[in-house]
Each structure stands twice: as C-alpha cells, then as structure tokens.
Amino acid sequence: MATKNKKTQRKMDLLELSDVERARVIEQLKQNLQKSISEARIWNALLQYEVITINGHVVFSSNAPLEGFRYNLT
C-alpha cells in the first residue's frame, strides 16, 4: 500500500528556525502537552466514580458510554 501514515509529522531542526518560529513551535508543543495532561487527569477522575451528574443530568456512567456536554440557553 502506498498510503502514508497521517500521524507521522515532519521532522524539523529547532536550531535552523528563527527565534520567533522556535518560540512559536515550543509554545505549541507546551500547550499540546498541557492539554494531554489535563485529559489524562480527567479520565483518571472519571474512572474513580460510577456516576457523574451535572445539574441533575447523568453525563457519565460506568455502565454507559460517555455523553457530550450540552448547554441550553432556555
């Protein structure tokens, strides 16, 4: 098969980037890592509880798949 794995990112040499580009790339990496850490913490918290309710609505149950959060303005 000639398909390319889309998850494979191109490699870049930080030493060849300008200071502005290097700072931007490092900031994006930092934000992505913080997001991954936050998601991991949320999943660990979800695993500790059998049922999570918000405003009386069950949003997580160990017996059912995770449902999205909805906010109604009415």
PyMOL Python script that loads the backbone (N, CA, C, O; Angstrom):
from pymol import cmd

cmd.read_pdbstr("""\
ATOM      1  N   MET A   1       0.837  -1.177   0.000  1.00  0.00           N
ATOM      2  CA  MET A   1       0.000   0.000   0.000  1.00  0.00           C
ATOM      3  C   MET A   1       0.881   1.239   0.000  1.00  0.00           C
ATOM      4  O   MET A   1       1.926   1.279   0.650  1.00  0.00           O
ATOM      5  N   ALA A   2       0.451   2.225  -0.724  1.00  0.00           N
ATOM      6  CA  ALA A   2       1.240   3.438  -0.873  1.00  0.00           C
ATOM      7  C   ALA A   2       0.716   4.583  -0.014  1.00  0.00           C
ATOM      8  O   ALA A   2       1.122   5.729  -0.208  1.00  0.00           O
ATOM      9  N   THR A   3      -0.178   4.295   0.933  1.00  0.00           N
ATOM     10  CA  THR A   3      -0.702   5.370   1.767  1.00  0.00           C
ATOM     11  C   THR A   3       0.300   5.718   2.847  1.00  0.00           C
ATOM     12  O   THR A   3       1.028   4.861   3.349  1.00  0.00           O
ATOM     13  N   LYS A   4       0.321   6.976   3.189  1.00  0.00           N
ATOM     14  CA  LYS A   4       1.253   7.465   4.202  1.00  0.00           C
ATOM     15  C   LYS A   4       0.508   7.644   5.519  1.00  0.00           C
ATOM     16  O   LYS A   4      -0.644   8.079   5.534  1.00  0.00           O
ATOM     17  N   ASN A   5       1.155   7.312   6.603  1.00  0.00           N
ATOM     18  CA  ASN A   5       0.567   7.470   7.919  1.00  0.00           C
ATOM     19  C   ASN A   5       0.420   8.964   8.204  1.00  0.00           C
ATOM     20  O   ASN A   5       1.412   9.692   8.228  1.00  0.00           O
ATOM     21  N   LYS A   6      -0.816   9.420   8.419  1.00  0.00           N
ATOM     22  CA  LYS A   6      -1.058  10.843   8.632  1.00  0.00           C
ATOM     23  C   LYS A   6      -0.547  11.323   9.983  1.00  0.00           C
ATOM     24  O   LYS A   6      -0.330  12.521  10.164  1.00  0.00           O
ATOM     25  N   LYS A   7      -0.353  10.420  10.928  1.00  0.00           N
ATOM     26  CA  LYS A   7       0.132  10.827  12.233  1.00  0.00           C
ATOM     27  C   LYS A   7       1.629  11.119  12.227  1.00  0.00           C
ATOM     28  O   LYS A   7       2.138  11.754  13.151  1.00  0.00           O
ATOM     29  N   THR A   8       2.325  10.670  11.214  1.00  0.00           N
ATOM     30  CA  THR A   8       3.755  10.928  11.130  1.00  0.00           C
ATOM     31  C   THR A   8       3.961  12.392  10.783  1.00  0.00           C
ATOM     32  O   THR A   8       3.548  12.857   9.720  1.00  0.00           O
ATOM     33  N   GLN A   9       4.594  13.100  11.675  1.00  0.00           N
ATOM     34  CA  GLN A   9       4.849  14.517  11.463  1.00  0.00           C
ATOM     35  C   GLN A   9       6.211  14.703  10.812  1.00  0.00           C
ATOM     36  O   GLN A   9       7.099  13.860  10.940  1.00  0.00           O
ATOM     37  N   ARG A  10       6.357  15.812  10.117  1.00  0.00           N
ATOM     38  CA  ARG A  10       7.658  16.085   9.532  1.00  0.00           C
ATOM     39  C   ARG A  10       8.620  16.477  10.643  1.00  0.00           C
ATOM     40  O   ARG A  10       8.223  17.076  11.643  1.00  0.00           O
ATOM     41  N   LYS A  11       9.864  16.138  10.461  1.00  0.00           N
ATOM     42  CA  LYS A  11      10.876  16.459  11.459  1.00  0.00           C
ATOM     43  C   LYS A  11      11.438  17.831  11.151  1.00  0.00           C
ATOM     44  O   LYS A  11      11.643  18.187   9.991  1.00  0.00           O
ATOM     45  N   MET A  12      11.685  18.601  12.203  1.00  0.00           N
ATOM     46  CA  MET A  12      12.263  19.917  11.999  1.00  0.00           C
ATOM     47  C   MET A  12      13.421  20.114  12.963  1.00  0.00           C
ATOM     48  O   MET A  12      13.415  19.603  14.083  1.00  0.00           O
ATOM     49  N   ASP A  13      14.393  20.850  12.516  1.00  0.00           N
ATOM     50  CA  ASP A  13      15.560  21.148  13.331  1.00  0.00           C
ATOM     51  C   ASP A  13      15.346  22.507  13.984  1.00  0.00           C
ATOM     52  O   ASP A  13      15.307  23.530  13.301  1.00  0.00           O
ATOM     53  N   LEU A  14      15.207  22.516  15.306  1.00  0.00           N
ATOM     54  CA  LEU A  14      14.954  23.771  16.008  1.00  0.00           C
ATOM     55  C   LEU A  14      16.102  24.756  15.860  1.00  0.00           C
ATOM     56  O   LEU A  14      15.893  25.967  15.933  1.00  0.00           O
ATOM     57  N   LEU A  15      17.306  24.253  15.655  1.00  0.00           N
ATOM     58  CA  LEU A  15      18.452  25.147  15.508  1.00  0.00           C
ATOM     59  C   LEU A  15      18.410  25.920  14.195  1.00  0.00           C
ATOM     60  O   LEU A  15      19.020  26.982  14.079  1.00  0.00           O
ATOM     61  N   GLU A  16      17.700  25.395  13.216  1.00  0.00           N
ATOM     62  CA  GLU A  16      17.610  26.069  11.924  1.00  0.00           C
ATOM     63  C   GLU A  16      16.472  27.079  11.866  1.00  0.00           C
ATOM     64  O   GLU A  16      16.397  27.857  10.916  1.00  0.00           O
ATOM     65  N   LEU A  17      15.592  27.087  12.850  1.00  0.00           N
ATOM     66  CA  LEU A  17      14.464  28.015  12.868  1.00  0.00           C
ATOM     67  C   LEU A  17      14.886  29.359  13.445  1.00  0.00           C
ATOM     68  O   LEU A  17      15.832  29.445  14.227  1.00  0.00           O
ATOM     69  N   SER A  18      14.171  30.401  13.048  1.00  0.00           N
ATOM     70  CA  SER A  18      14.422  31.716  13.640  1.00  0.00           C
ATOM     71  C   SER A  18      13.920  31.701  15.084  1.00  0.00           C
ATOM     72  O   SER A  18      13.187  30.799  15.489  1.00  0.00           O
ATOM     73  N   ASP A  19      14.320  32.700  15.843  1.00  0.00           N
ATOM     74  CA  ASP A  19      13.922  32.759  17.251  1.00  0.00           C
ATOM     75  C   ASP A  19      12.406  32.831  17.410  1.00  0.00           C
ATOM     76  O   ASP A  19      11.844  32.211  18.313  1.00  0.00           O
ATOM     77  N   VAL A  20      11.748  33.583  16.537  1.00  0.00           N
ATOM     78  CA  VAL A  20      10.292  33.725  16.615  1.00  0.00           C
ATOM     79  C   VAL A  20       9.613  32.397  16.299  1.00  0.00           C
ATOM     80  O   VAL A  20       8.697  31.984  17.010  1.00  0.00           O
ATOM     81  N   GLU A  21      10.052  31.734  15.247  1.00  0.00           N
ATOM     82  CA  GLU A  21       9.465  30.441  14.880  1.00  0.00           C
ATOM     83  C   GLU A  21       9.729  29.397  15.956  1.00  0.00           C
ATOM     84  O   GLU A  21       8.847  28.603  16.283  1.00  0.00           O
ATOM     85  N   ARG A  22      10.932  29.396  16.504  1.00  0.00           N
ATOM     86  CA  ARG A  22      11.286  28.438  17.555  1.00  0.00           C
ATOM     87  C   ARG A  22      10.397  28.640  18.778  1.00  0.00           C
ATOM     88  O   ARG A  22       9.908  27.673  19.362  1.00  0.00           O
ATOM     89  N   ALA A  23      10.187  29.899  19.163  1.00  0.00           N
ATOM     90  CA  ALA A  23       9.340  30.194  20.320  1.00  0.00           C
ATOM     91  C   ALA A  23       7.903  29.751  20.063  1.00  0.00           C
ATOM     92  O   ALA A  23       7.246  29.224  20.961  1.00  0.00           O
ATOM     93  N   ARG A  24       7.410  29.962  18.834  1.00  0.00           N
ATOM     94  CA  ARG A  24       6.046  29.566  18.482  1.00  0.00           C
ATOM     95  C   ARG A  24       5.894  28.048  18.534  1.00  0.00           C
ATOM     96  O   ARG A  24       4.905  27.540  19.063  1.00  0.00           O
ATOM     97  N   VAL A  25       6.865  27.330  17.990  1.00  0.00           N
ATOM     98  CA  VAL A  25       6.813  25.860  17.984  1.00  0.00           C
ATOM     99  C   VAL A  25       6.865  25.320  19.405  1.00  0.00           C
ATOM    100  O   VAL A  25       6.114  24.410  19.755  1.00  0.00           O
ATOM    101  N   ILE A  26       7.739  25.872  20.214  1.00  0.00           N
ATOM    102  CA  ILE A  26       7.868  25.411  21.599  1.00  0.00           C
ATOM    103  C   ILE A  26       6.590  25.705  22.373  1.00  0.00           C
ATOM    104  O   ILE A  26       6.159  24.881  23.179  1.00  0.00           O
ATOM    105  N   GLU A  27       5.977  26.861  22.146  1.00  0.00           N
ATOM    106  CA  GLU A  27       4.729  27.208  22.824  1.00  0.00           C
ATOM    107  C   GLU A  27       3.603  26.259  22.418  1.00  0.00           C
ATOM    108  O   GLU A  27       2.813  25.838  23.263  1.00  0.00           O
ATOM    109  N   GLN A  28       3.524  25.919  21.134  1.00  0.00           N
ATOM    110  CA  GLN A  28       2.505  24.971  20.678  1.00  0.00           C
ATOM    111  C   GLN A  28       2.718  23.596  21.302  1.00  0.00           C
ATOM    112  O   GLN A  28       1.758  22.950  21.723  1.00  0.00           O
ATOM    113  N   LEU A  29       3.962  23.149  21.364  1.00  0.00           N
ATOM    114  CA  LEU A  29       4.250  21.861  21.997  1.00  0.00           C
ATOM    115  C   LEU A  29       3.861  21.877  23.469  1.00  0.00           C
ATOM    116  O   LEU A  29       3.301  20.910  23.986  1.00  0.00           O
ATOM    117  N   LYS A  30       4.164  22.979  24.132  1.00  0.00           N
ATOM    118  CA  LYS A  30       3.833  23.113  25.550  1.00  0.00           C
ATOM    119  C   LYS A  30       2.318  23.049  25.762  1.00  0.00           C
ATOM    120  O   LYS A  30       1.848  22.373  26.678  1.00  0.00           O
ATOM    121  N   GLN A  31       1.554  23.750  24.920  1.00  0.00           N
ATOM    122  CA  GLN A  31       0.097  23.728  25.030  1.00  0.00           C
ATOM    123  C   GLN A  31      -0.459  22.333  24.766  1.00  0.00           C
ATOM    124  O   GLN A  31      -1.372  21.888  25.461  1.00  0.00           O
ATOM    125  N   ASN A  32       0.084  21.642  23.768  1.00  0.00           N
ATOM    126  CA  ASN A  32      -0.379  20.284  23.461  1.00  0.00           C
ATOM    127  C   ASN A  32      -0.096  19.330  24.611  1.00  0.00           C
ATOM    128  O   ASN A  32      -0.930  18.484  24.933  1.00  0.00           O
ATOM    129  N   LEU A  33       1.066  19.457  25.229  1.00  0.00           N
ATOM    130  CA  LEU A  33       1.394  18.600  26.372  1.00  0.00           C
ATOM    131  C   LEU A  33       0.487  18.895  27.561  1.00  0.00           C
ATOM    132  O   LEU A  33       0.032  17.973  28.238  1.00  0.00           O
ATOM    133  N   GLN A  34       0.219  20.183  27.820  1.00  0.00           N
ATOM    134  CA  GLN A  34      -0.673  20.538  28.922  1.00  0.00           C
ATOM    135  C   GLN A  34      -2.077  19.994  28.681  1.00  0.00           C
ATOM    136  O   GLN A  34      -2.734  19.529  29.613  1.00  0.00           O
ATOM    137  N   LYS A  35      -2.535  20.051  27.434  1.00  0.00           N
ATOM    138  CA  LYS A  35      -3.854  19.514  27.089  1.00  0.00           C
ATOM    139  C   LYS A  35      -3.893  18.006  27.312  1.00  0.00           C
ATOM    140  O   LYS A  35      -4.868  17.480  27.848  1.00  0.00           O
ATOM    141  N   SER A  36      -2.836  17.314  26.901  1.00  0.00           N
ATOM    142  CA  SER A  36      -2.775  15.862  27.086  1.00  0.00           C
ATOM    143  C   SER A  36      -2.781  15.496  28.562  1.00  0.00           C
ATOM    144  O   SER A  36      -3.437  14.537  28.968  1.00  0.00           O
ATOM    145  N   ILE A  37      -2.051  16.260  29.359  1.00  0.00           N
ATOM    146  CA  ILE A  37      -2.006  16.004  30.802  1.00  0.00           C
ATOM    147  C   ILE A  37      -3.380  16.234  31.416  1.00  0.00           C
ATOM    148  O   ILE A  37      -3.828  15.446  32.249  1.00  0.00           O
ATOM    149  N   SER A  38      -4.051  17.310  31.007  1.00  0.00           N
ATOM    150  CA  SER A  38      -5.392  17.601  31.529  1.00  0.00           C
ATOM    151  C   SER A  38      -6.371  16.496  31.166  1.00  0.00           C
ATOM    152  O   SER A  38      -7.172  16.076  32.002  1.00  0.00           O
ATOM    153  N   GLU A  39      -6.313  16.024  29.928  1.00  0.00           N
ATOM    154  CA  GLU A  39      -7.206  14.945  29.503  1.00  0.00           C
ATOM    155  C   GLU A  39      -6.936  13.670  30.289  1.00  0.00           C
ATOM    156  O   GLU A  39      -7.872  12.964  30.665  1.00  0.00           O
ATOM    157  N   ALA A  40      -5.680  13.372  30.538  1.00  0.00           N
ATOM    158  CA  ALA A  40      -5.343  12.173  31.311  1.00  0.00           C
ATOM    159  C   ALA A  40      -5.874  12.283  32.732  1.00  0.00           C
ATOM    160  O   ALA A  40      -6.364  11.301  33.289  1.00  0.00           O
ATOM    161  N   ARG A  41      -5.782  13.467  33.322  1.00  0.00           N
ATOM    162  CA  ARG A  41      -6.295  13.666  34.680  1.00  0.00           C
ATOM    163  C   ARG A  41      -7.816  13.514  34.720  1.00  0.00           C
ATOM    164  O   ARG A  41      -8.363  12.942  35.663  1.00  0.00           O
ATOM    165  N   ILE A  42      -8.495  14.029  33.690  1.00  0.00           N
ATOM    166  CA  ILE A  42      -9.954  13.899  33.637  1.00  0.00           C
ATOM    167  C   ILE A  42     -10.346  12.430  33.538  1.00  0.00           C
ATOM    168  O   ILE A  42     -11.247  11.982  34.248  1.00  0.00           O
ATOM    169  N   TRP A  43      -9.680  11.677  32.668  1.00  0.00           N
ATOM    170  CA  TRP A  43     -10.004  10.250  32.520  1.00  0.00           C
ATOM    171  C   TRP A  43      -9.732   9.496  33.810  1.00  0.00           C
ATOM    172  O   TRP A  43     -10.506   8.612  34.179  1.00  0.00           O
ATOM    173  N   ASN A  44      -8.643   9.828  34.507  1.00  0.00           N
ATOM    174  CA  ASN A  44      -8.369   9.172  35.787  1.00  0.00           C
ATOM    175  C   ASN A  44      -9.465   9.485  36.796  1.00  0.00           C
ATOM    176  O   ASN A  44      -9.870   8.610  37.561  1.00  0.00           O
ATOM    177  N   ALA A  45      -9.948  10.720  36.804  1.00  0.00           N
ATOM    178  CA  ALA A  45     -11.030  11.089  37.717  1.00  0.00           C
ATOM    179  C   ALA A  45     -12.315  10.349  37.359  1.00  0.00           C
ATOM    180  O   ALA A  45     -13.031   9.891  38.250  1.00  0.00           O
ATOM    181  N   LEU A  46     -12.616  10.228  36.066  1.00  0.00           N
ATOM    182  CA  LEU A  46     -13.829   9.524  35.653  1.00  0.00           C
ATOM    183  C   LEU A  46     -13.802   8.061  36.072  1.00  0.00           C
ATOM    184  O   LEU A  46     -14.837   7.492  36.419  1.00  0.00           O
ATOM    185  N   LEU A  47     -12.638   7.461  36.040  1.00  0.00           N
ATOM    186  CA  LEU A  47     -12.535   6.045  36.394  1.00  0.00           C
ATOM    187  C   LEU A  47     -12.787   5.791  37.877  1.00  0.00           C
ATOM    188  O   LEU A  47     -13.070   4.660  38.272  1.00  0.00           O
ATOM    189  N   GLN A  48     -12.687   6.841  38.705  1.00  0.00           N
ATOM    190  CA  GLN A  48     -12.880   6.680  40.141  1.00  0.00           C
ATOM    191  C   GLN A  48     -14.358   6.661  40.541  1.00  0.00           C
ATOM    192  O   GLN A  48     -14.695   6.206  41.633  1.00  0.00           O
ATOM    193  N   TYR A  49     -15.234   7.149  39.671  1.00  0.00           N
ATOM    194  CA  TYR A  49     -16.646   7.288  40.017  1.00  0.00           C
ATOM    195  C   TYR A  49     -17.509   6.402  39.131  1.00  0.00           C
ATOM    196  O   TYR A  49     -17.185   6.147  37.971  1.00  0.00           O
ATOM    197  N   GLU A  50     -18.609   5.943  39.702  1.00  0.00           N
ATOM    198  CA  GLU A  50     -19.540   5.131  38.927  1.00  0.00           C
ATOM    199  C   GLU A  50     -20.500   5.996  38.129  1.00  0.00           C
ATOM    200  O   GLU A  50     -20.849   5.655  36.999  1.00  0.00           O
ATOM    201  N   VAL A  51     -20.935   7.125  38.713  1.00  0.00           N
ATOM    202  CA  VAL A  51     -21.888   8.014  38.044  1.00  0.00           C
ATOM    203  C   VAL A  51     -21.486   9.460  38.323  1.00  0.00           C
ATOM    204  O   VAL A  51     -21.170   9.818  39.458  1.00  0.00           O
ATOM    205  N   ILE A  52     -21.500  10.291  37.273  1.00  0.00           N
ATOM    206  CA  ILE A  52     -21.246  11.723  37.427  1.00  0.00           C
ATOM    207  C   ILE A  52     -22.456  12.458  36.871  1.00  0.00           C
ATOM    208  O   ILE A  52     -22.865  12.235  35.732  1.00  0.00           O
ATOM    209  N   THR A  53     -23.031  13.351  37.703  1.00  0.00           N
ATOM    210  CA  THR A  53     -24.178  14.140  37.262  1.00  0.00           C
ATOM    211  C   THR A  53     -23.828  15.615  37.315  1.00  0.00           C
ATOM    212  O   THR A  53     -23.114  16.070  38.208  1.00  0.00           O
ATOM    213  N   ILE A  54     -24.345  16.358  36.338  1.00  0.00           N
ATOM    214  CA  ILE A  54     -24.210  17.810  36.304  1.00  0.00           C
ATOM    215  C   ILE A  54     -25.608  18.373  36.134  1.00  0.00           C
ATOM    216  O   ILE A  54     -26.303  18.063  35.167  1.00  0.00           O
ATOM    217  N   ASN A  55     -26.015  19.210  37.090  1.00  0.00           N
ATOM    218  CA  ASN A  55     -27.358  19.805  37.079  1.00  0.00           C
ATOM    219  C   ASN A  55     -28.445  18.741  36.943  1.00  0.00           C
ATOM    220  O   ASN A  55     -29.433  18.944  36.238  1.00  0.00           O
ATOM    221  N   GLY A  56     -28.264  17.631  37.605  1.00  0.00           N
ATOM    222  CA  GLY A  56     -29.266  16.576  37.604  1.00  0.00           C
ATOM    223  C   GLY A  56     -29.244  15.651  36.404  1.00  0.00           C
ATOM    224  O   GLY A  56     -30.027  14.703  36.345  1.00  0.00           O
ATOM    225  N   HIS A  57     -28.371  15.904  35.451  1.00  0.00           N
ATOM    226  CA  HIS A  57     -28.270  15.059  34.260  1.00  0.00           C
ATOM    227  C   HIS A  57     -27.037  14.166  34.377  1.00  0.00           C
ATOM    228  O   HIS A  57     -25.940  14.645  34.666  1.00  0.00           O
ATOM    229  N   VAL A  58     -27.221  12.890  34.156  1.00  0.00           N
ATOM    230  CA  VAL A  58     -26.107  11.947  34.199  1.00  0.00           C
ATOM    231  C   VAL A  58     -25.273  12.144  32.937  1.00  0.00           C
ATOM    232  O   VAL A  58     -25.766  11.947  31.827  1.00  0.00           O
ATOM    233  N   VAL A  59     -24.004  12.535  33.107  1.00  0.00           N
ATOM    234  CA  VAL A  59     -23.121  12.726  31.953  1.00  0.00           C
ATOM    235  C   VAL A  59     -22.118  11.590  31.824  1.00  0.00           C
ATOM    236  O   VAL A  59     -21.516  11.403  30.767  1.00  0.00           O
ATOM    237  N   PHE A  60     -21.939  10.833  32.899  1.00  0.00           N
ATOM    238  CA  PHE A  60     -21.036   9.689  32.839  1.00  0.00           C
ATOM    239  C   PHE A  60     -21.562   8.598  33.740  1.00  0.00           C
ATOM    240  O   PHE A  60     -21.943   8.845  34.885  1.00  0.00           O
ATOM    241  N   SER A  61     -21.579   7.401  33.219  1.00  0.00           N
ATOM    242  CA  SER A  61     -21.945   6.228  33.995  1.00  0.00           C
ATOM    243  C   SER A  61     -21.007   5.109  33.581  1.00  0.00           C
ATOM    244  O   SER A  61     -20.695   4.953  32.400  1.00  0.00           O
ATOM    245  N   SER A  62     -20.564   4.338  34.550  1.00  0.00           N
ATOM    246  CA  SER A  62     -19.644   3.247  34.224  1.00  0.00           C
ATOM    247  C   SER A  62     -20.316   2.193  33.348  1.00  0.00           C
ATOM    248  O   SER A  62     -19.633   1.400  32.701  1.00  0.00           O
ATOM    249  N   ASN A  63     -21.651   2.178  33.322  1.00  0.00           N
ATOM    250  CA  ASN A  63     -22.391   1.207  32.513  1.00  0.00           C
ATOM    251  C   ASN A  63     -22.733   1.717  31.119  1.00  0.00           C
ATOM    252  O   ASN A  63     -23.178   0.938  30.275  1.00  0.00           O
ATOM    253  N   ALA A  64     -22.537   3.007  30.857  1.00  0.00           N
ATOM    254  CA  ALA A  64     -22.926   3.595  29.572  1.00  0.00           C
ATOM    255  C   ALA A  64     -21.754   4.400  29.002  1.00  0.00           C
ATOM    256  O   ALA A  64     -20.882   4.842  29.750  1.00  0.00           O
ATOM    257  N   PRO A  65     -21.735   4.588  27.694  1.00  0.00           N
ATOM    258  CA  PRO A  65     -20.657   5.388  27.102  1.00  0.00           C
ATOM    259  C   PRO A  65     -20.763   6.852  27.519  1.00  0.00           C
ATOM    260  O   PRO A  65     -21.833   7.323  27.903  1.00  0.00           O
ATOM    261  N   LEU A  66     -19.652   7.557  27.441  1.00  0.00           N
ATOM    262  CA  LEU A  66     -19.597   8.965  27.813  1.00  0.00           C
ATOM    263  C   LEU A  66     -20.444   9.791  26.853  1.00  0.00           C
ATOM    264  O   LEU A  66     -20.347   9.640  25.635  1.00  0.00           O
ATOM    265  N   GLU A  67     -21.279  10.669  27.419  1.00  0.00           N
ATOM    266  CA  GLU A  67     -22.118  11.547  26.610  1.00  0.00           C
ATOM    267  C   GLU A  67     -21.499  12.936  26.591  1.00  0.00           C
ATOM    268  O   GLU A  67     -20.775  13.319  27.510  1.00  0.00           O
ATOM    269  N   GLY A  68     -21.790  13.677  25.544  1.00  0.00           N
ATOM    270  CA  GLY A  68     -21.266  15.037  25.434  1.00  0.00           C
ATOM    271  C   GLY A  68     -21.981  15.983  26.382  1.00  0.00           C
ATOM    272  O   GLY A  68     -23.079  15.697  26.860  1.00  0.00           O
ATOM    273  N   PHE A  69     -21.350  17.098  26.644  1.00  0.00           N
ATOM    274  CA  PHE A  69     -21.950  18.121  27.484  1.00  0.00           C
ATOM    275  C   PHE A  69     -22.779  19.042  26.599  1.00  0.00           C
ATOM    276  O   PHE A  69     -22.336  19.448  25.525  1.00  0.00           O
ATOM    277  N   ARG A  70     -23.978  19.368  27.054  1.00  0.00           N
ATOM    278  CA  ARG A  70     -24.844  20.280  26.315  1.00  0.00           C
ATOM    279  C   ARG A  70     -25.243  21.411  27.243  1.00  0.00           C
ATOM    280  O   ARG A  70     -25.483  21.209  28.433  1.00  0.00           O
ATOM    281  N   TYR A  71     -25.309  22.597  26.676  1.00  0.00           N
ATOM    282  CA  TYR A  71     -25.739  23.757  27.446  1.00  0.00           C
ATOM    283  C   TYR A  71     -26.879  24.422  26.707  1.00  0.00           C
ATOM    284  O   TYR A  71     -26.689  24.928  25.601  1.00  0.00           O
ATOM    285  N   ASN A  72     -28.055  24.431  27.299  1.00  0.00           N
ATOM    286  CA  ASN A  72     -29.221  25.055  26.685  1.00  0.00           C
ATOM    287  C   ASN A  72     -29.392  26.453  27.255  1.00  0.00           C
ATOM    288  O   ASN A  72     -29.303  26.649  28.467  1.00  0.00           O
ATOM    289  N   LEU A  73     -29.636  27.422  26.385  1.00  0.00           N
ATOM    290  CA  LEU A  73     -29.806  28.801  26.814  1.00  0.00           C
ATOM    291  C   LEU A  73     -31.221  29.094  27.290  1.00  0.00           C
ATOM    292  O   LEU A  73     -31.472  30.187  27.797  1.00  0.00           O
ATOM    293  N   THR A  74     -32.146  28.165  27.147  1.00  0.00           N
ATOM    294  CA  THR A  74     -33.534  28.411  27.539  1.00  0.00           C
ATOM    295  C   THR A  74     -33.768  28.090  28.979  1.00  0.00           C
ATOM    296  O   THR A  74     -34.886  28.241  29.472  1.00  0.00           O
TER     297      THR A  74
END
""", "prot")
cmd.dss("prot")
cmd.show_as("cartoon", "prot")
cmd.util.cbc("prot")
cmd.orient("prot")
